[in-house]
Structures are given as C-alpha cells and as structure tokens.
Amino acid sequence: MRVLVTGGAGYIGSHCALLLHERGHEVWVLDSLENGHAKALAGFLPPERLIRADLAEQHRVEHALMAHRVEAVLHFAAFALVGESVIRPDKYWNNNVAGTLSLLGAMRRAGVGRLVFSSTAAVYGEPQQVPIPENHPKAPCNPYGRTKLVMEEALADHAAAFDMGVTALRYFNAAGCDPEGRLGEDHEPETHLVPLAVRAVLNPGKPFRIFGDDWSTPDGTCIRDLVHVTDLAEAHVLALDAIRPGTMRRYNLGNGEGHSVRQVLDAVGRVAGRPVPAEVAPRRAGDPAVLVADSSLVRAELGWKPRYPDLDSMVGTAWKWLSTHPRGYAN
Ligand SMILES: NC(=O)c1ccc[n+]([C@@H]2O[C@H](COP(=O)([O-])OP(=O)(O)OC[C@H]3O[C@@H](n4cnc5c(N)ncnc54)[C@H](O)[C@@H]3O)[C@@H](O)[C@H]2O)c1
C-alpha cells in the first residue's frame, strides 16, 4: 500500500515507517522536522520520500497525497508534552486539532479514505478502574488529552459522514527503541521515563526526578504501562490492514502490566551496571497514581500480540541506542 506517515521523523512514527517499509509498503513521510529527525529515516527511506511540510500547509499536503497516489495515512504528527500543553494550550489546539482538521480536508479532496490516528491514554484522565477498558469514562485533565479526545470525536463524525475508515490507537507509555539499534528516541526536552533514567546514568550530575514517592502504590511511586515502540508499530500495520470504510475503531495499546517508577529505575540500573542517580521531587498535578491498559479488544479484534512485553526488553533496547547516541541523532 502507498502510505503517508505524518510525523514520521519522530520517535514512534519513524519506528512505524521502518516497519511499513520492511513489510513492503511504499512509505512517504510528511514532517515539519520541528521535533523530528531526518537522520532517523536516512537508513531506509529515499530522501525524496521525506516531505518537509506542516499539516497546516493544506495545499502541499493535498498535493503530496495526490502526486504519490497515497492510499492511507498514519497520523502521528502532533505536539505531545503534557506540561507544555497547560501553559501553551493555543499551540496544542492549533496543531493537534486545527492541524488534523487541515489534514482531513486534504485527504477528503485527494480521495484518501483510510486513517490511523495516534491517540493516548491521556483521554481517560484519572482512572476510575484499572486496567482501563476503551469504554472507561473520558475526562482528560490537561489540554493535550483534550485535543486528542476532541479529535477522536471529529474523526468518528468524518468516518460516518464521508465513508472514511478510521482507527484511533490509544497508546499508554511508549518505551524502548528498535531492537536492532537502527532507530532511537531523541526528544528535546525529554519527558519520558526510560530515556530520562538512562540520561541520568550517563550524566550523573543530573539525577532522575521521581515525582512523588507517597502515592498509594506498593513502593510509593507511580505505576505506568510501558509498551515497546516496535509493538506499537506492529499495531499500526495490523490496523491498516483491518480498516473498513465508514467505520471508526478505538483501541488501547498497552501490555496490561504496570511497572512502578522505581522498578523502571532498577531495570535501567541492571542493564547499565550501575544505579540510576535519583532524587524525590513533589508530585505533579494531574499525574494519576496508576495507569494500566486493558488491551484485550485490540488483541481479540486485530490479533495484536506484543513481542517485547517485558520491562528488560524495553529498557535494554533503549539503553542500547541511547548509550551509543549520547547526543541523540546528532551523534
Ligand atoms: N510517546 C508516547 O509515549 C505517546 C503516548 C501517547 C500518544 N502519543 C502520540 O503519538 C504521536 C507520536 O508521538 P512521539 O512521541 O513520536 O512524538 P514526536 O514528537 O517524537 O513525533 C512527532 C513528530 O511530528 C512532527 N510534527 C508535529 N507537528 C507537526 C505538523 N504540524 N506538521 C508536520 N509535522 C509535525 C514533529 O516534527 C515530530 O517529528 C503523537 O501524536 C503523540 O501525541 C505518544
């Protein structure tokens, strides 16, 4: 299939672009490179297949879809920093909502009717039950989560009215890097648990900050459901094959197993051969104590089965790339 991957120079998008390429799809990437890295794609994507453009440039997006006869879009492009979304909601609503609506307009005019959308566990807010099923009440507690939830609703309306096939995948905490070491995670600023822990080992002057160790969890630190980025990519490939016109599907993507922040730090310490320097900081507003996915729906309907569900694989593949690329893709 000819597939356009928006945000394909970013962390999850690049892993997905690589997997699609390996499975024989014709991959095009559209990325503003505001947060992505052209270098991530250099090993497998011909340079002309990376279109440097913004979602808001609707005519360019439409032209790219038509010129390359794109059949489906995997839409990763968004801003994804929860804290930043609180102080700059304008930026998030513009990009994640207006940007996605612009993409949808371009798709409609170009006659592209298949879309896989990157959604998030942040649509649920504070969980009322764990593991969290898809029909759990949605009460996002930050602008980032609200932009994703509102786009899910807009996508459902588009699917019904324009006969589009849409799948929204709600990732829990993406972690790990390509197991063969070809791709990594390079965010600035970095806010994710595993790379922050690895960086704390590599730069001992900057300890890892544990946001609260007095939560009502067994070791007092927050619990998260980490899911390997390559397993997320696999779910996109499965979703793409299963999309049906006029239908909107929503699936959680997590392993259904929670790991506490301290357990993650211990795992990083094991693989690094030395402990992660860490300090306890106050809790952050809006952080749920426990976030764990019920992913039985995607397993049953799409046959998704994570290949790297264990913490050591996620941490080990992250360590492999991050420790050999201390300056990220600038190395
Ligand atoms: N990383 C996670 O744990 C996680 C969890 C849940 C959901 N998500 C979602 O998954 C998607 C990918 O996340 P990521 O961690 O890979 O982020 P990322 O920042 O690494 O990648 C996003 C990419 O999109 C590009 N981009 C952003 N706005 C754009 C625009 N207007 N036009 C063109 N390109 C644009 C950026 O340059 C970047 O390359 C996002 O939609 C995010 O909300 C991520």
The ligand as a MOL file (V3000), in Angstrom:
LIG
                    3D

  0  0  0     0  0            999 V3000
M  V30 BEGIN CTAB
M  V30 COUNTS 44 48 0 0 0
M  V30 BEGIN ATOM
M  V30 1 N 5.4250 8.9400 23.0930 0
M  V30 2 C 4.3770 8.4840 23.7790 0
M  V30 3 O 4.5370 7.8050 24.8090 0
M  V30 4 C 2.9750 8.7580 23.2940 0
M  V30 5 C 1.9020 8.3010 24.0750 0
M  V30 6 C 0.6130 8.5280 23.6020 0
M  V30 7 C 0.4050 9.1590 22.3950 0
M  V30 8 N 1.4610 9.6150 21.6690 0 CHG=1
M  V30 9 C 1.1870 10.2810 20.3880 0
M  V30 10 O 1.9490 9.6440 19.3780 0
M  V30 11 C 2.3550 10.5770 18.3900 0
M  V30 12 C 3.8430 10.4940 18.1980 0
M  V30 13 O 4.4980 10.7210 19.4340 0
M  V30 14 P 6.0940 10.7930 19.5020 0
M  V30 15 O 6.4860 10.5200 20.8910 0
M  V30 16 O 6.6760 10.0030 18.3930 0 CHG=-1
M  V30 17 O 6.3000 12.3570 19.2220 0
M  V30 18 P 7.4800 13.0720 18.4280 0
M  V30 19 O 7.4800 14.4900 18.8670 0
M  V30 20 O 8.7440 12.3070 18.5420 0
M  V30 21 O 6.9810 12.9870 16.9180 0
M  V30 22 C 6.0260 13.8510 16.3770 0
M  V30 23 C 6.5140 14.2960 15.0130 0
M  V30 24 O 5.5050 15.1020 14.4170 0
M  V30 25 C 6.1280 16.2110 13.7920 0
M  V30 26 N 5.1070 17.2790 13.7580 0
M  V30 27 C 4.4860 17.8650 14.8110 0
M  V30 28 N 3.6020 18.7590 14.3680 0
M  V30 29 C 3.6550 18.7390 13.0070 0
M  V30 30 C 2.9610 19.4370 11.9890 0
M  V30 31 N 2.0640 20.3650 12.2650 0
M  V30 32 N 3.2530 19.1550 10.7030 0
M  V30 33 C 4.1900 18.2240 10.4010 0
M  V30 34 N 4.8740 17.5390 11.3160 0
M  V30 35 C 4.6120 17.7920 12.6150 0
M  V30 36 C 7.3240 16.5380 14.6500 0
M  V30 37 O 8.3270 17.2420 13.9390 0
M  V30 38 C 7.7880 15.1380 15.0620 0
M  V30 39 O 8.7140 14.6030 14.1360 0
M  V30 40 C 1.8350 11.9280 18.8510 0
M  V30 41 O 0.6320 12.1940 18.1810 0
M  V30 42 C 1.5990 11.7320 20.3340 0
M  V30 43 O 0.5800 12.5730 20.8000 0
M  V30 44 C 2.7290 9.4290 22.0990 0
M  V30 END ATOM
M  V30 BEGIN BOND
M  V30 1 1 1 2
M  V30 2 2 2 3
M  V30 3 1 2 4
M  V30 4 1 4 5
M  V30 5 2 4 44
M  V30 6 2 5 6
M  V30 7 1 6 7
M  V30 8 2 7 8
M  V30 9 1 8 9
M  V30 10 1 8 44
M  V30 11 1 9 10
M  V30 12 1 9 42
M  V30 13 1 10 11
M  V30 14 1 11 12
M  V30 15 1 11 40
M  V30 16 1 12 13
M  V30 17 1 13 14
M  V30 18 2 14 15
M  V30 19 1 14 16
M  V30 20 1 14 17
M  V30 21 1 17 18
M  V30 22 2 18 19
M  V30 23 1 18 20
M  V30 24 1 18 21
M  V30 25 1 21 22
M  V30 26 1 22 23
M  V30 27 1 23 24
M  V30 28 1 23 38
M  V30 29 1 24 25
M  V30 30 1 25 26
M  V30 31 1 25 36
M  V30 32 1 26 27
M  V30 33 1 26 35
M  V30 34 2 27 28
M  V30 35 1 28 29
M  V30 36 1 29 30
M  V30 37 2 29 35
M  V30 38 1 30 31
M  V30 39 2 30 32
M  V30 40 1 32 33
M  V30 41 2 33 34
M  V30 42 1 34 35
M  V30 43 1 36 37
M  V30 44 1 36 38
M  V30 45 1 38 39
M  V30 46 1 40 41
M  V30 47 1 40 42
M  V30 48 1 42 43
M  V30 END BOND
M  V30 END CTAB
M  END
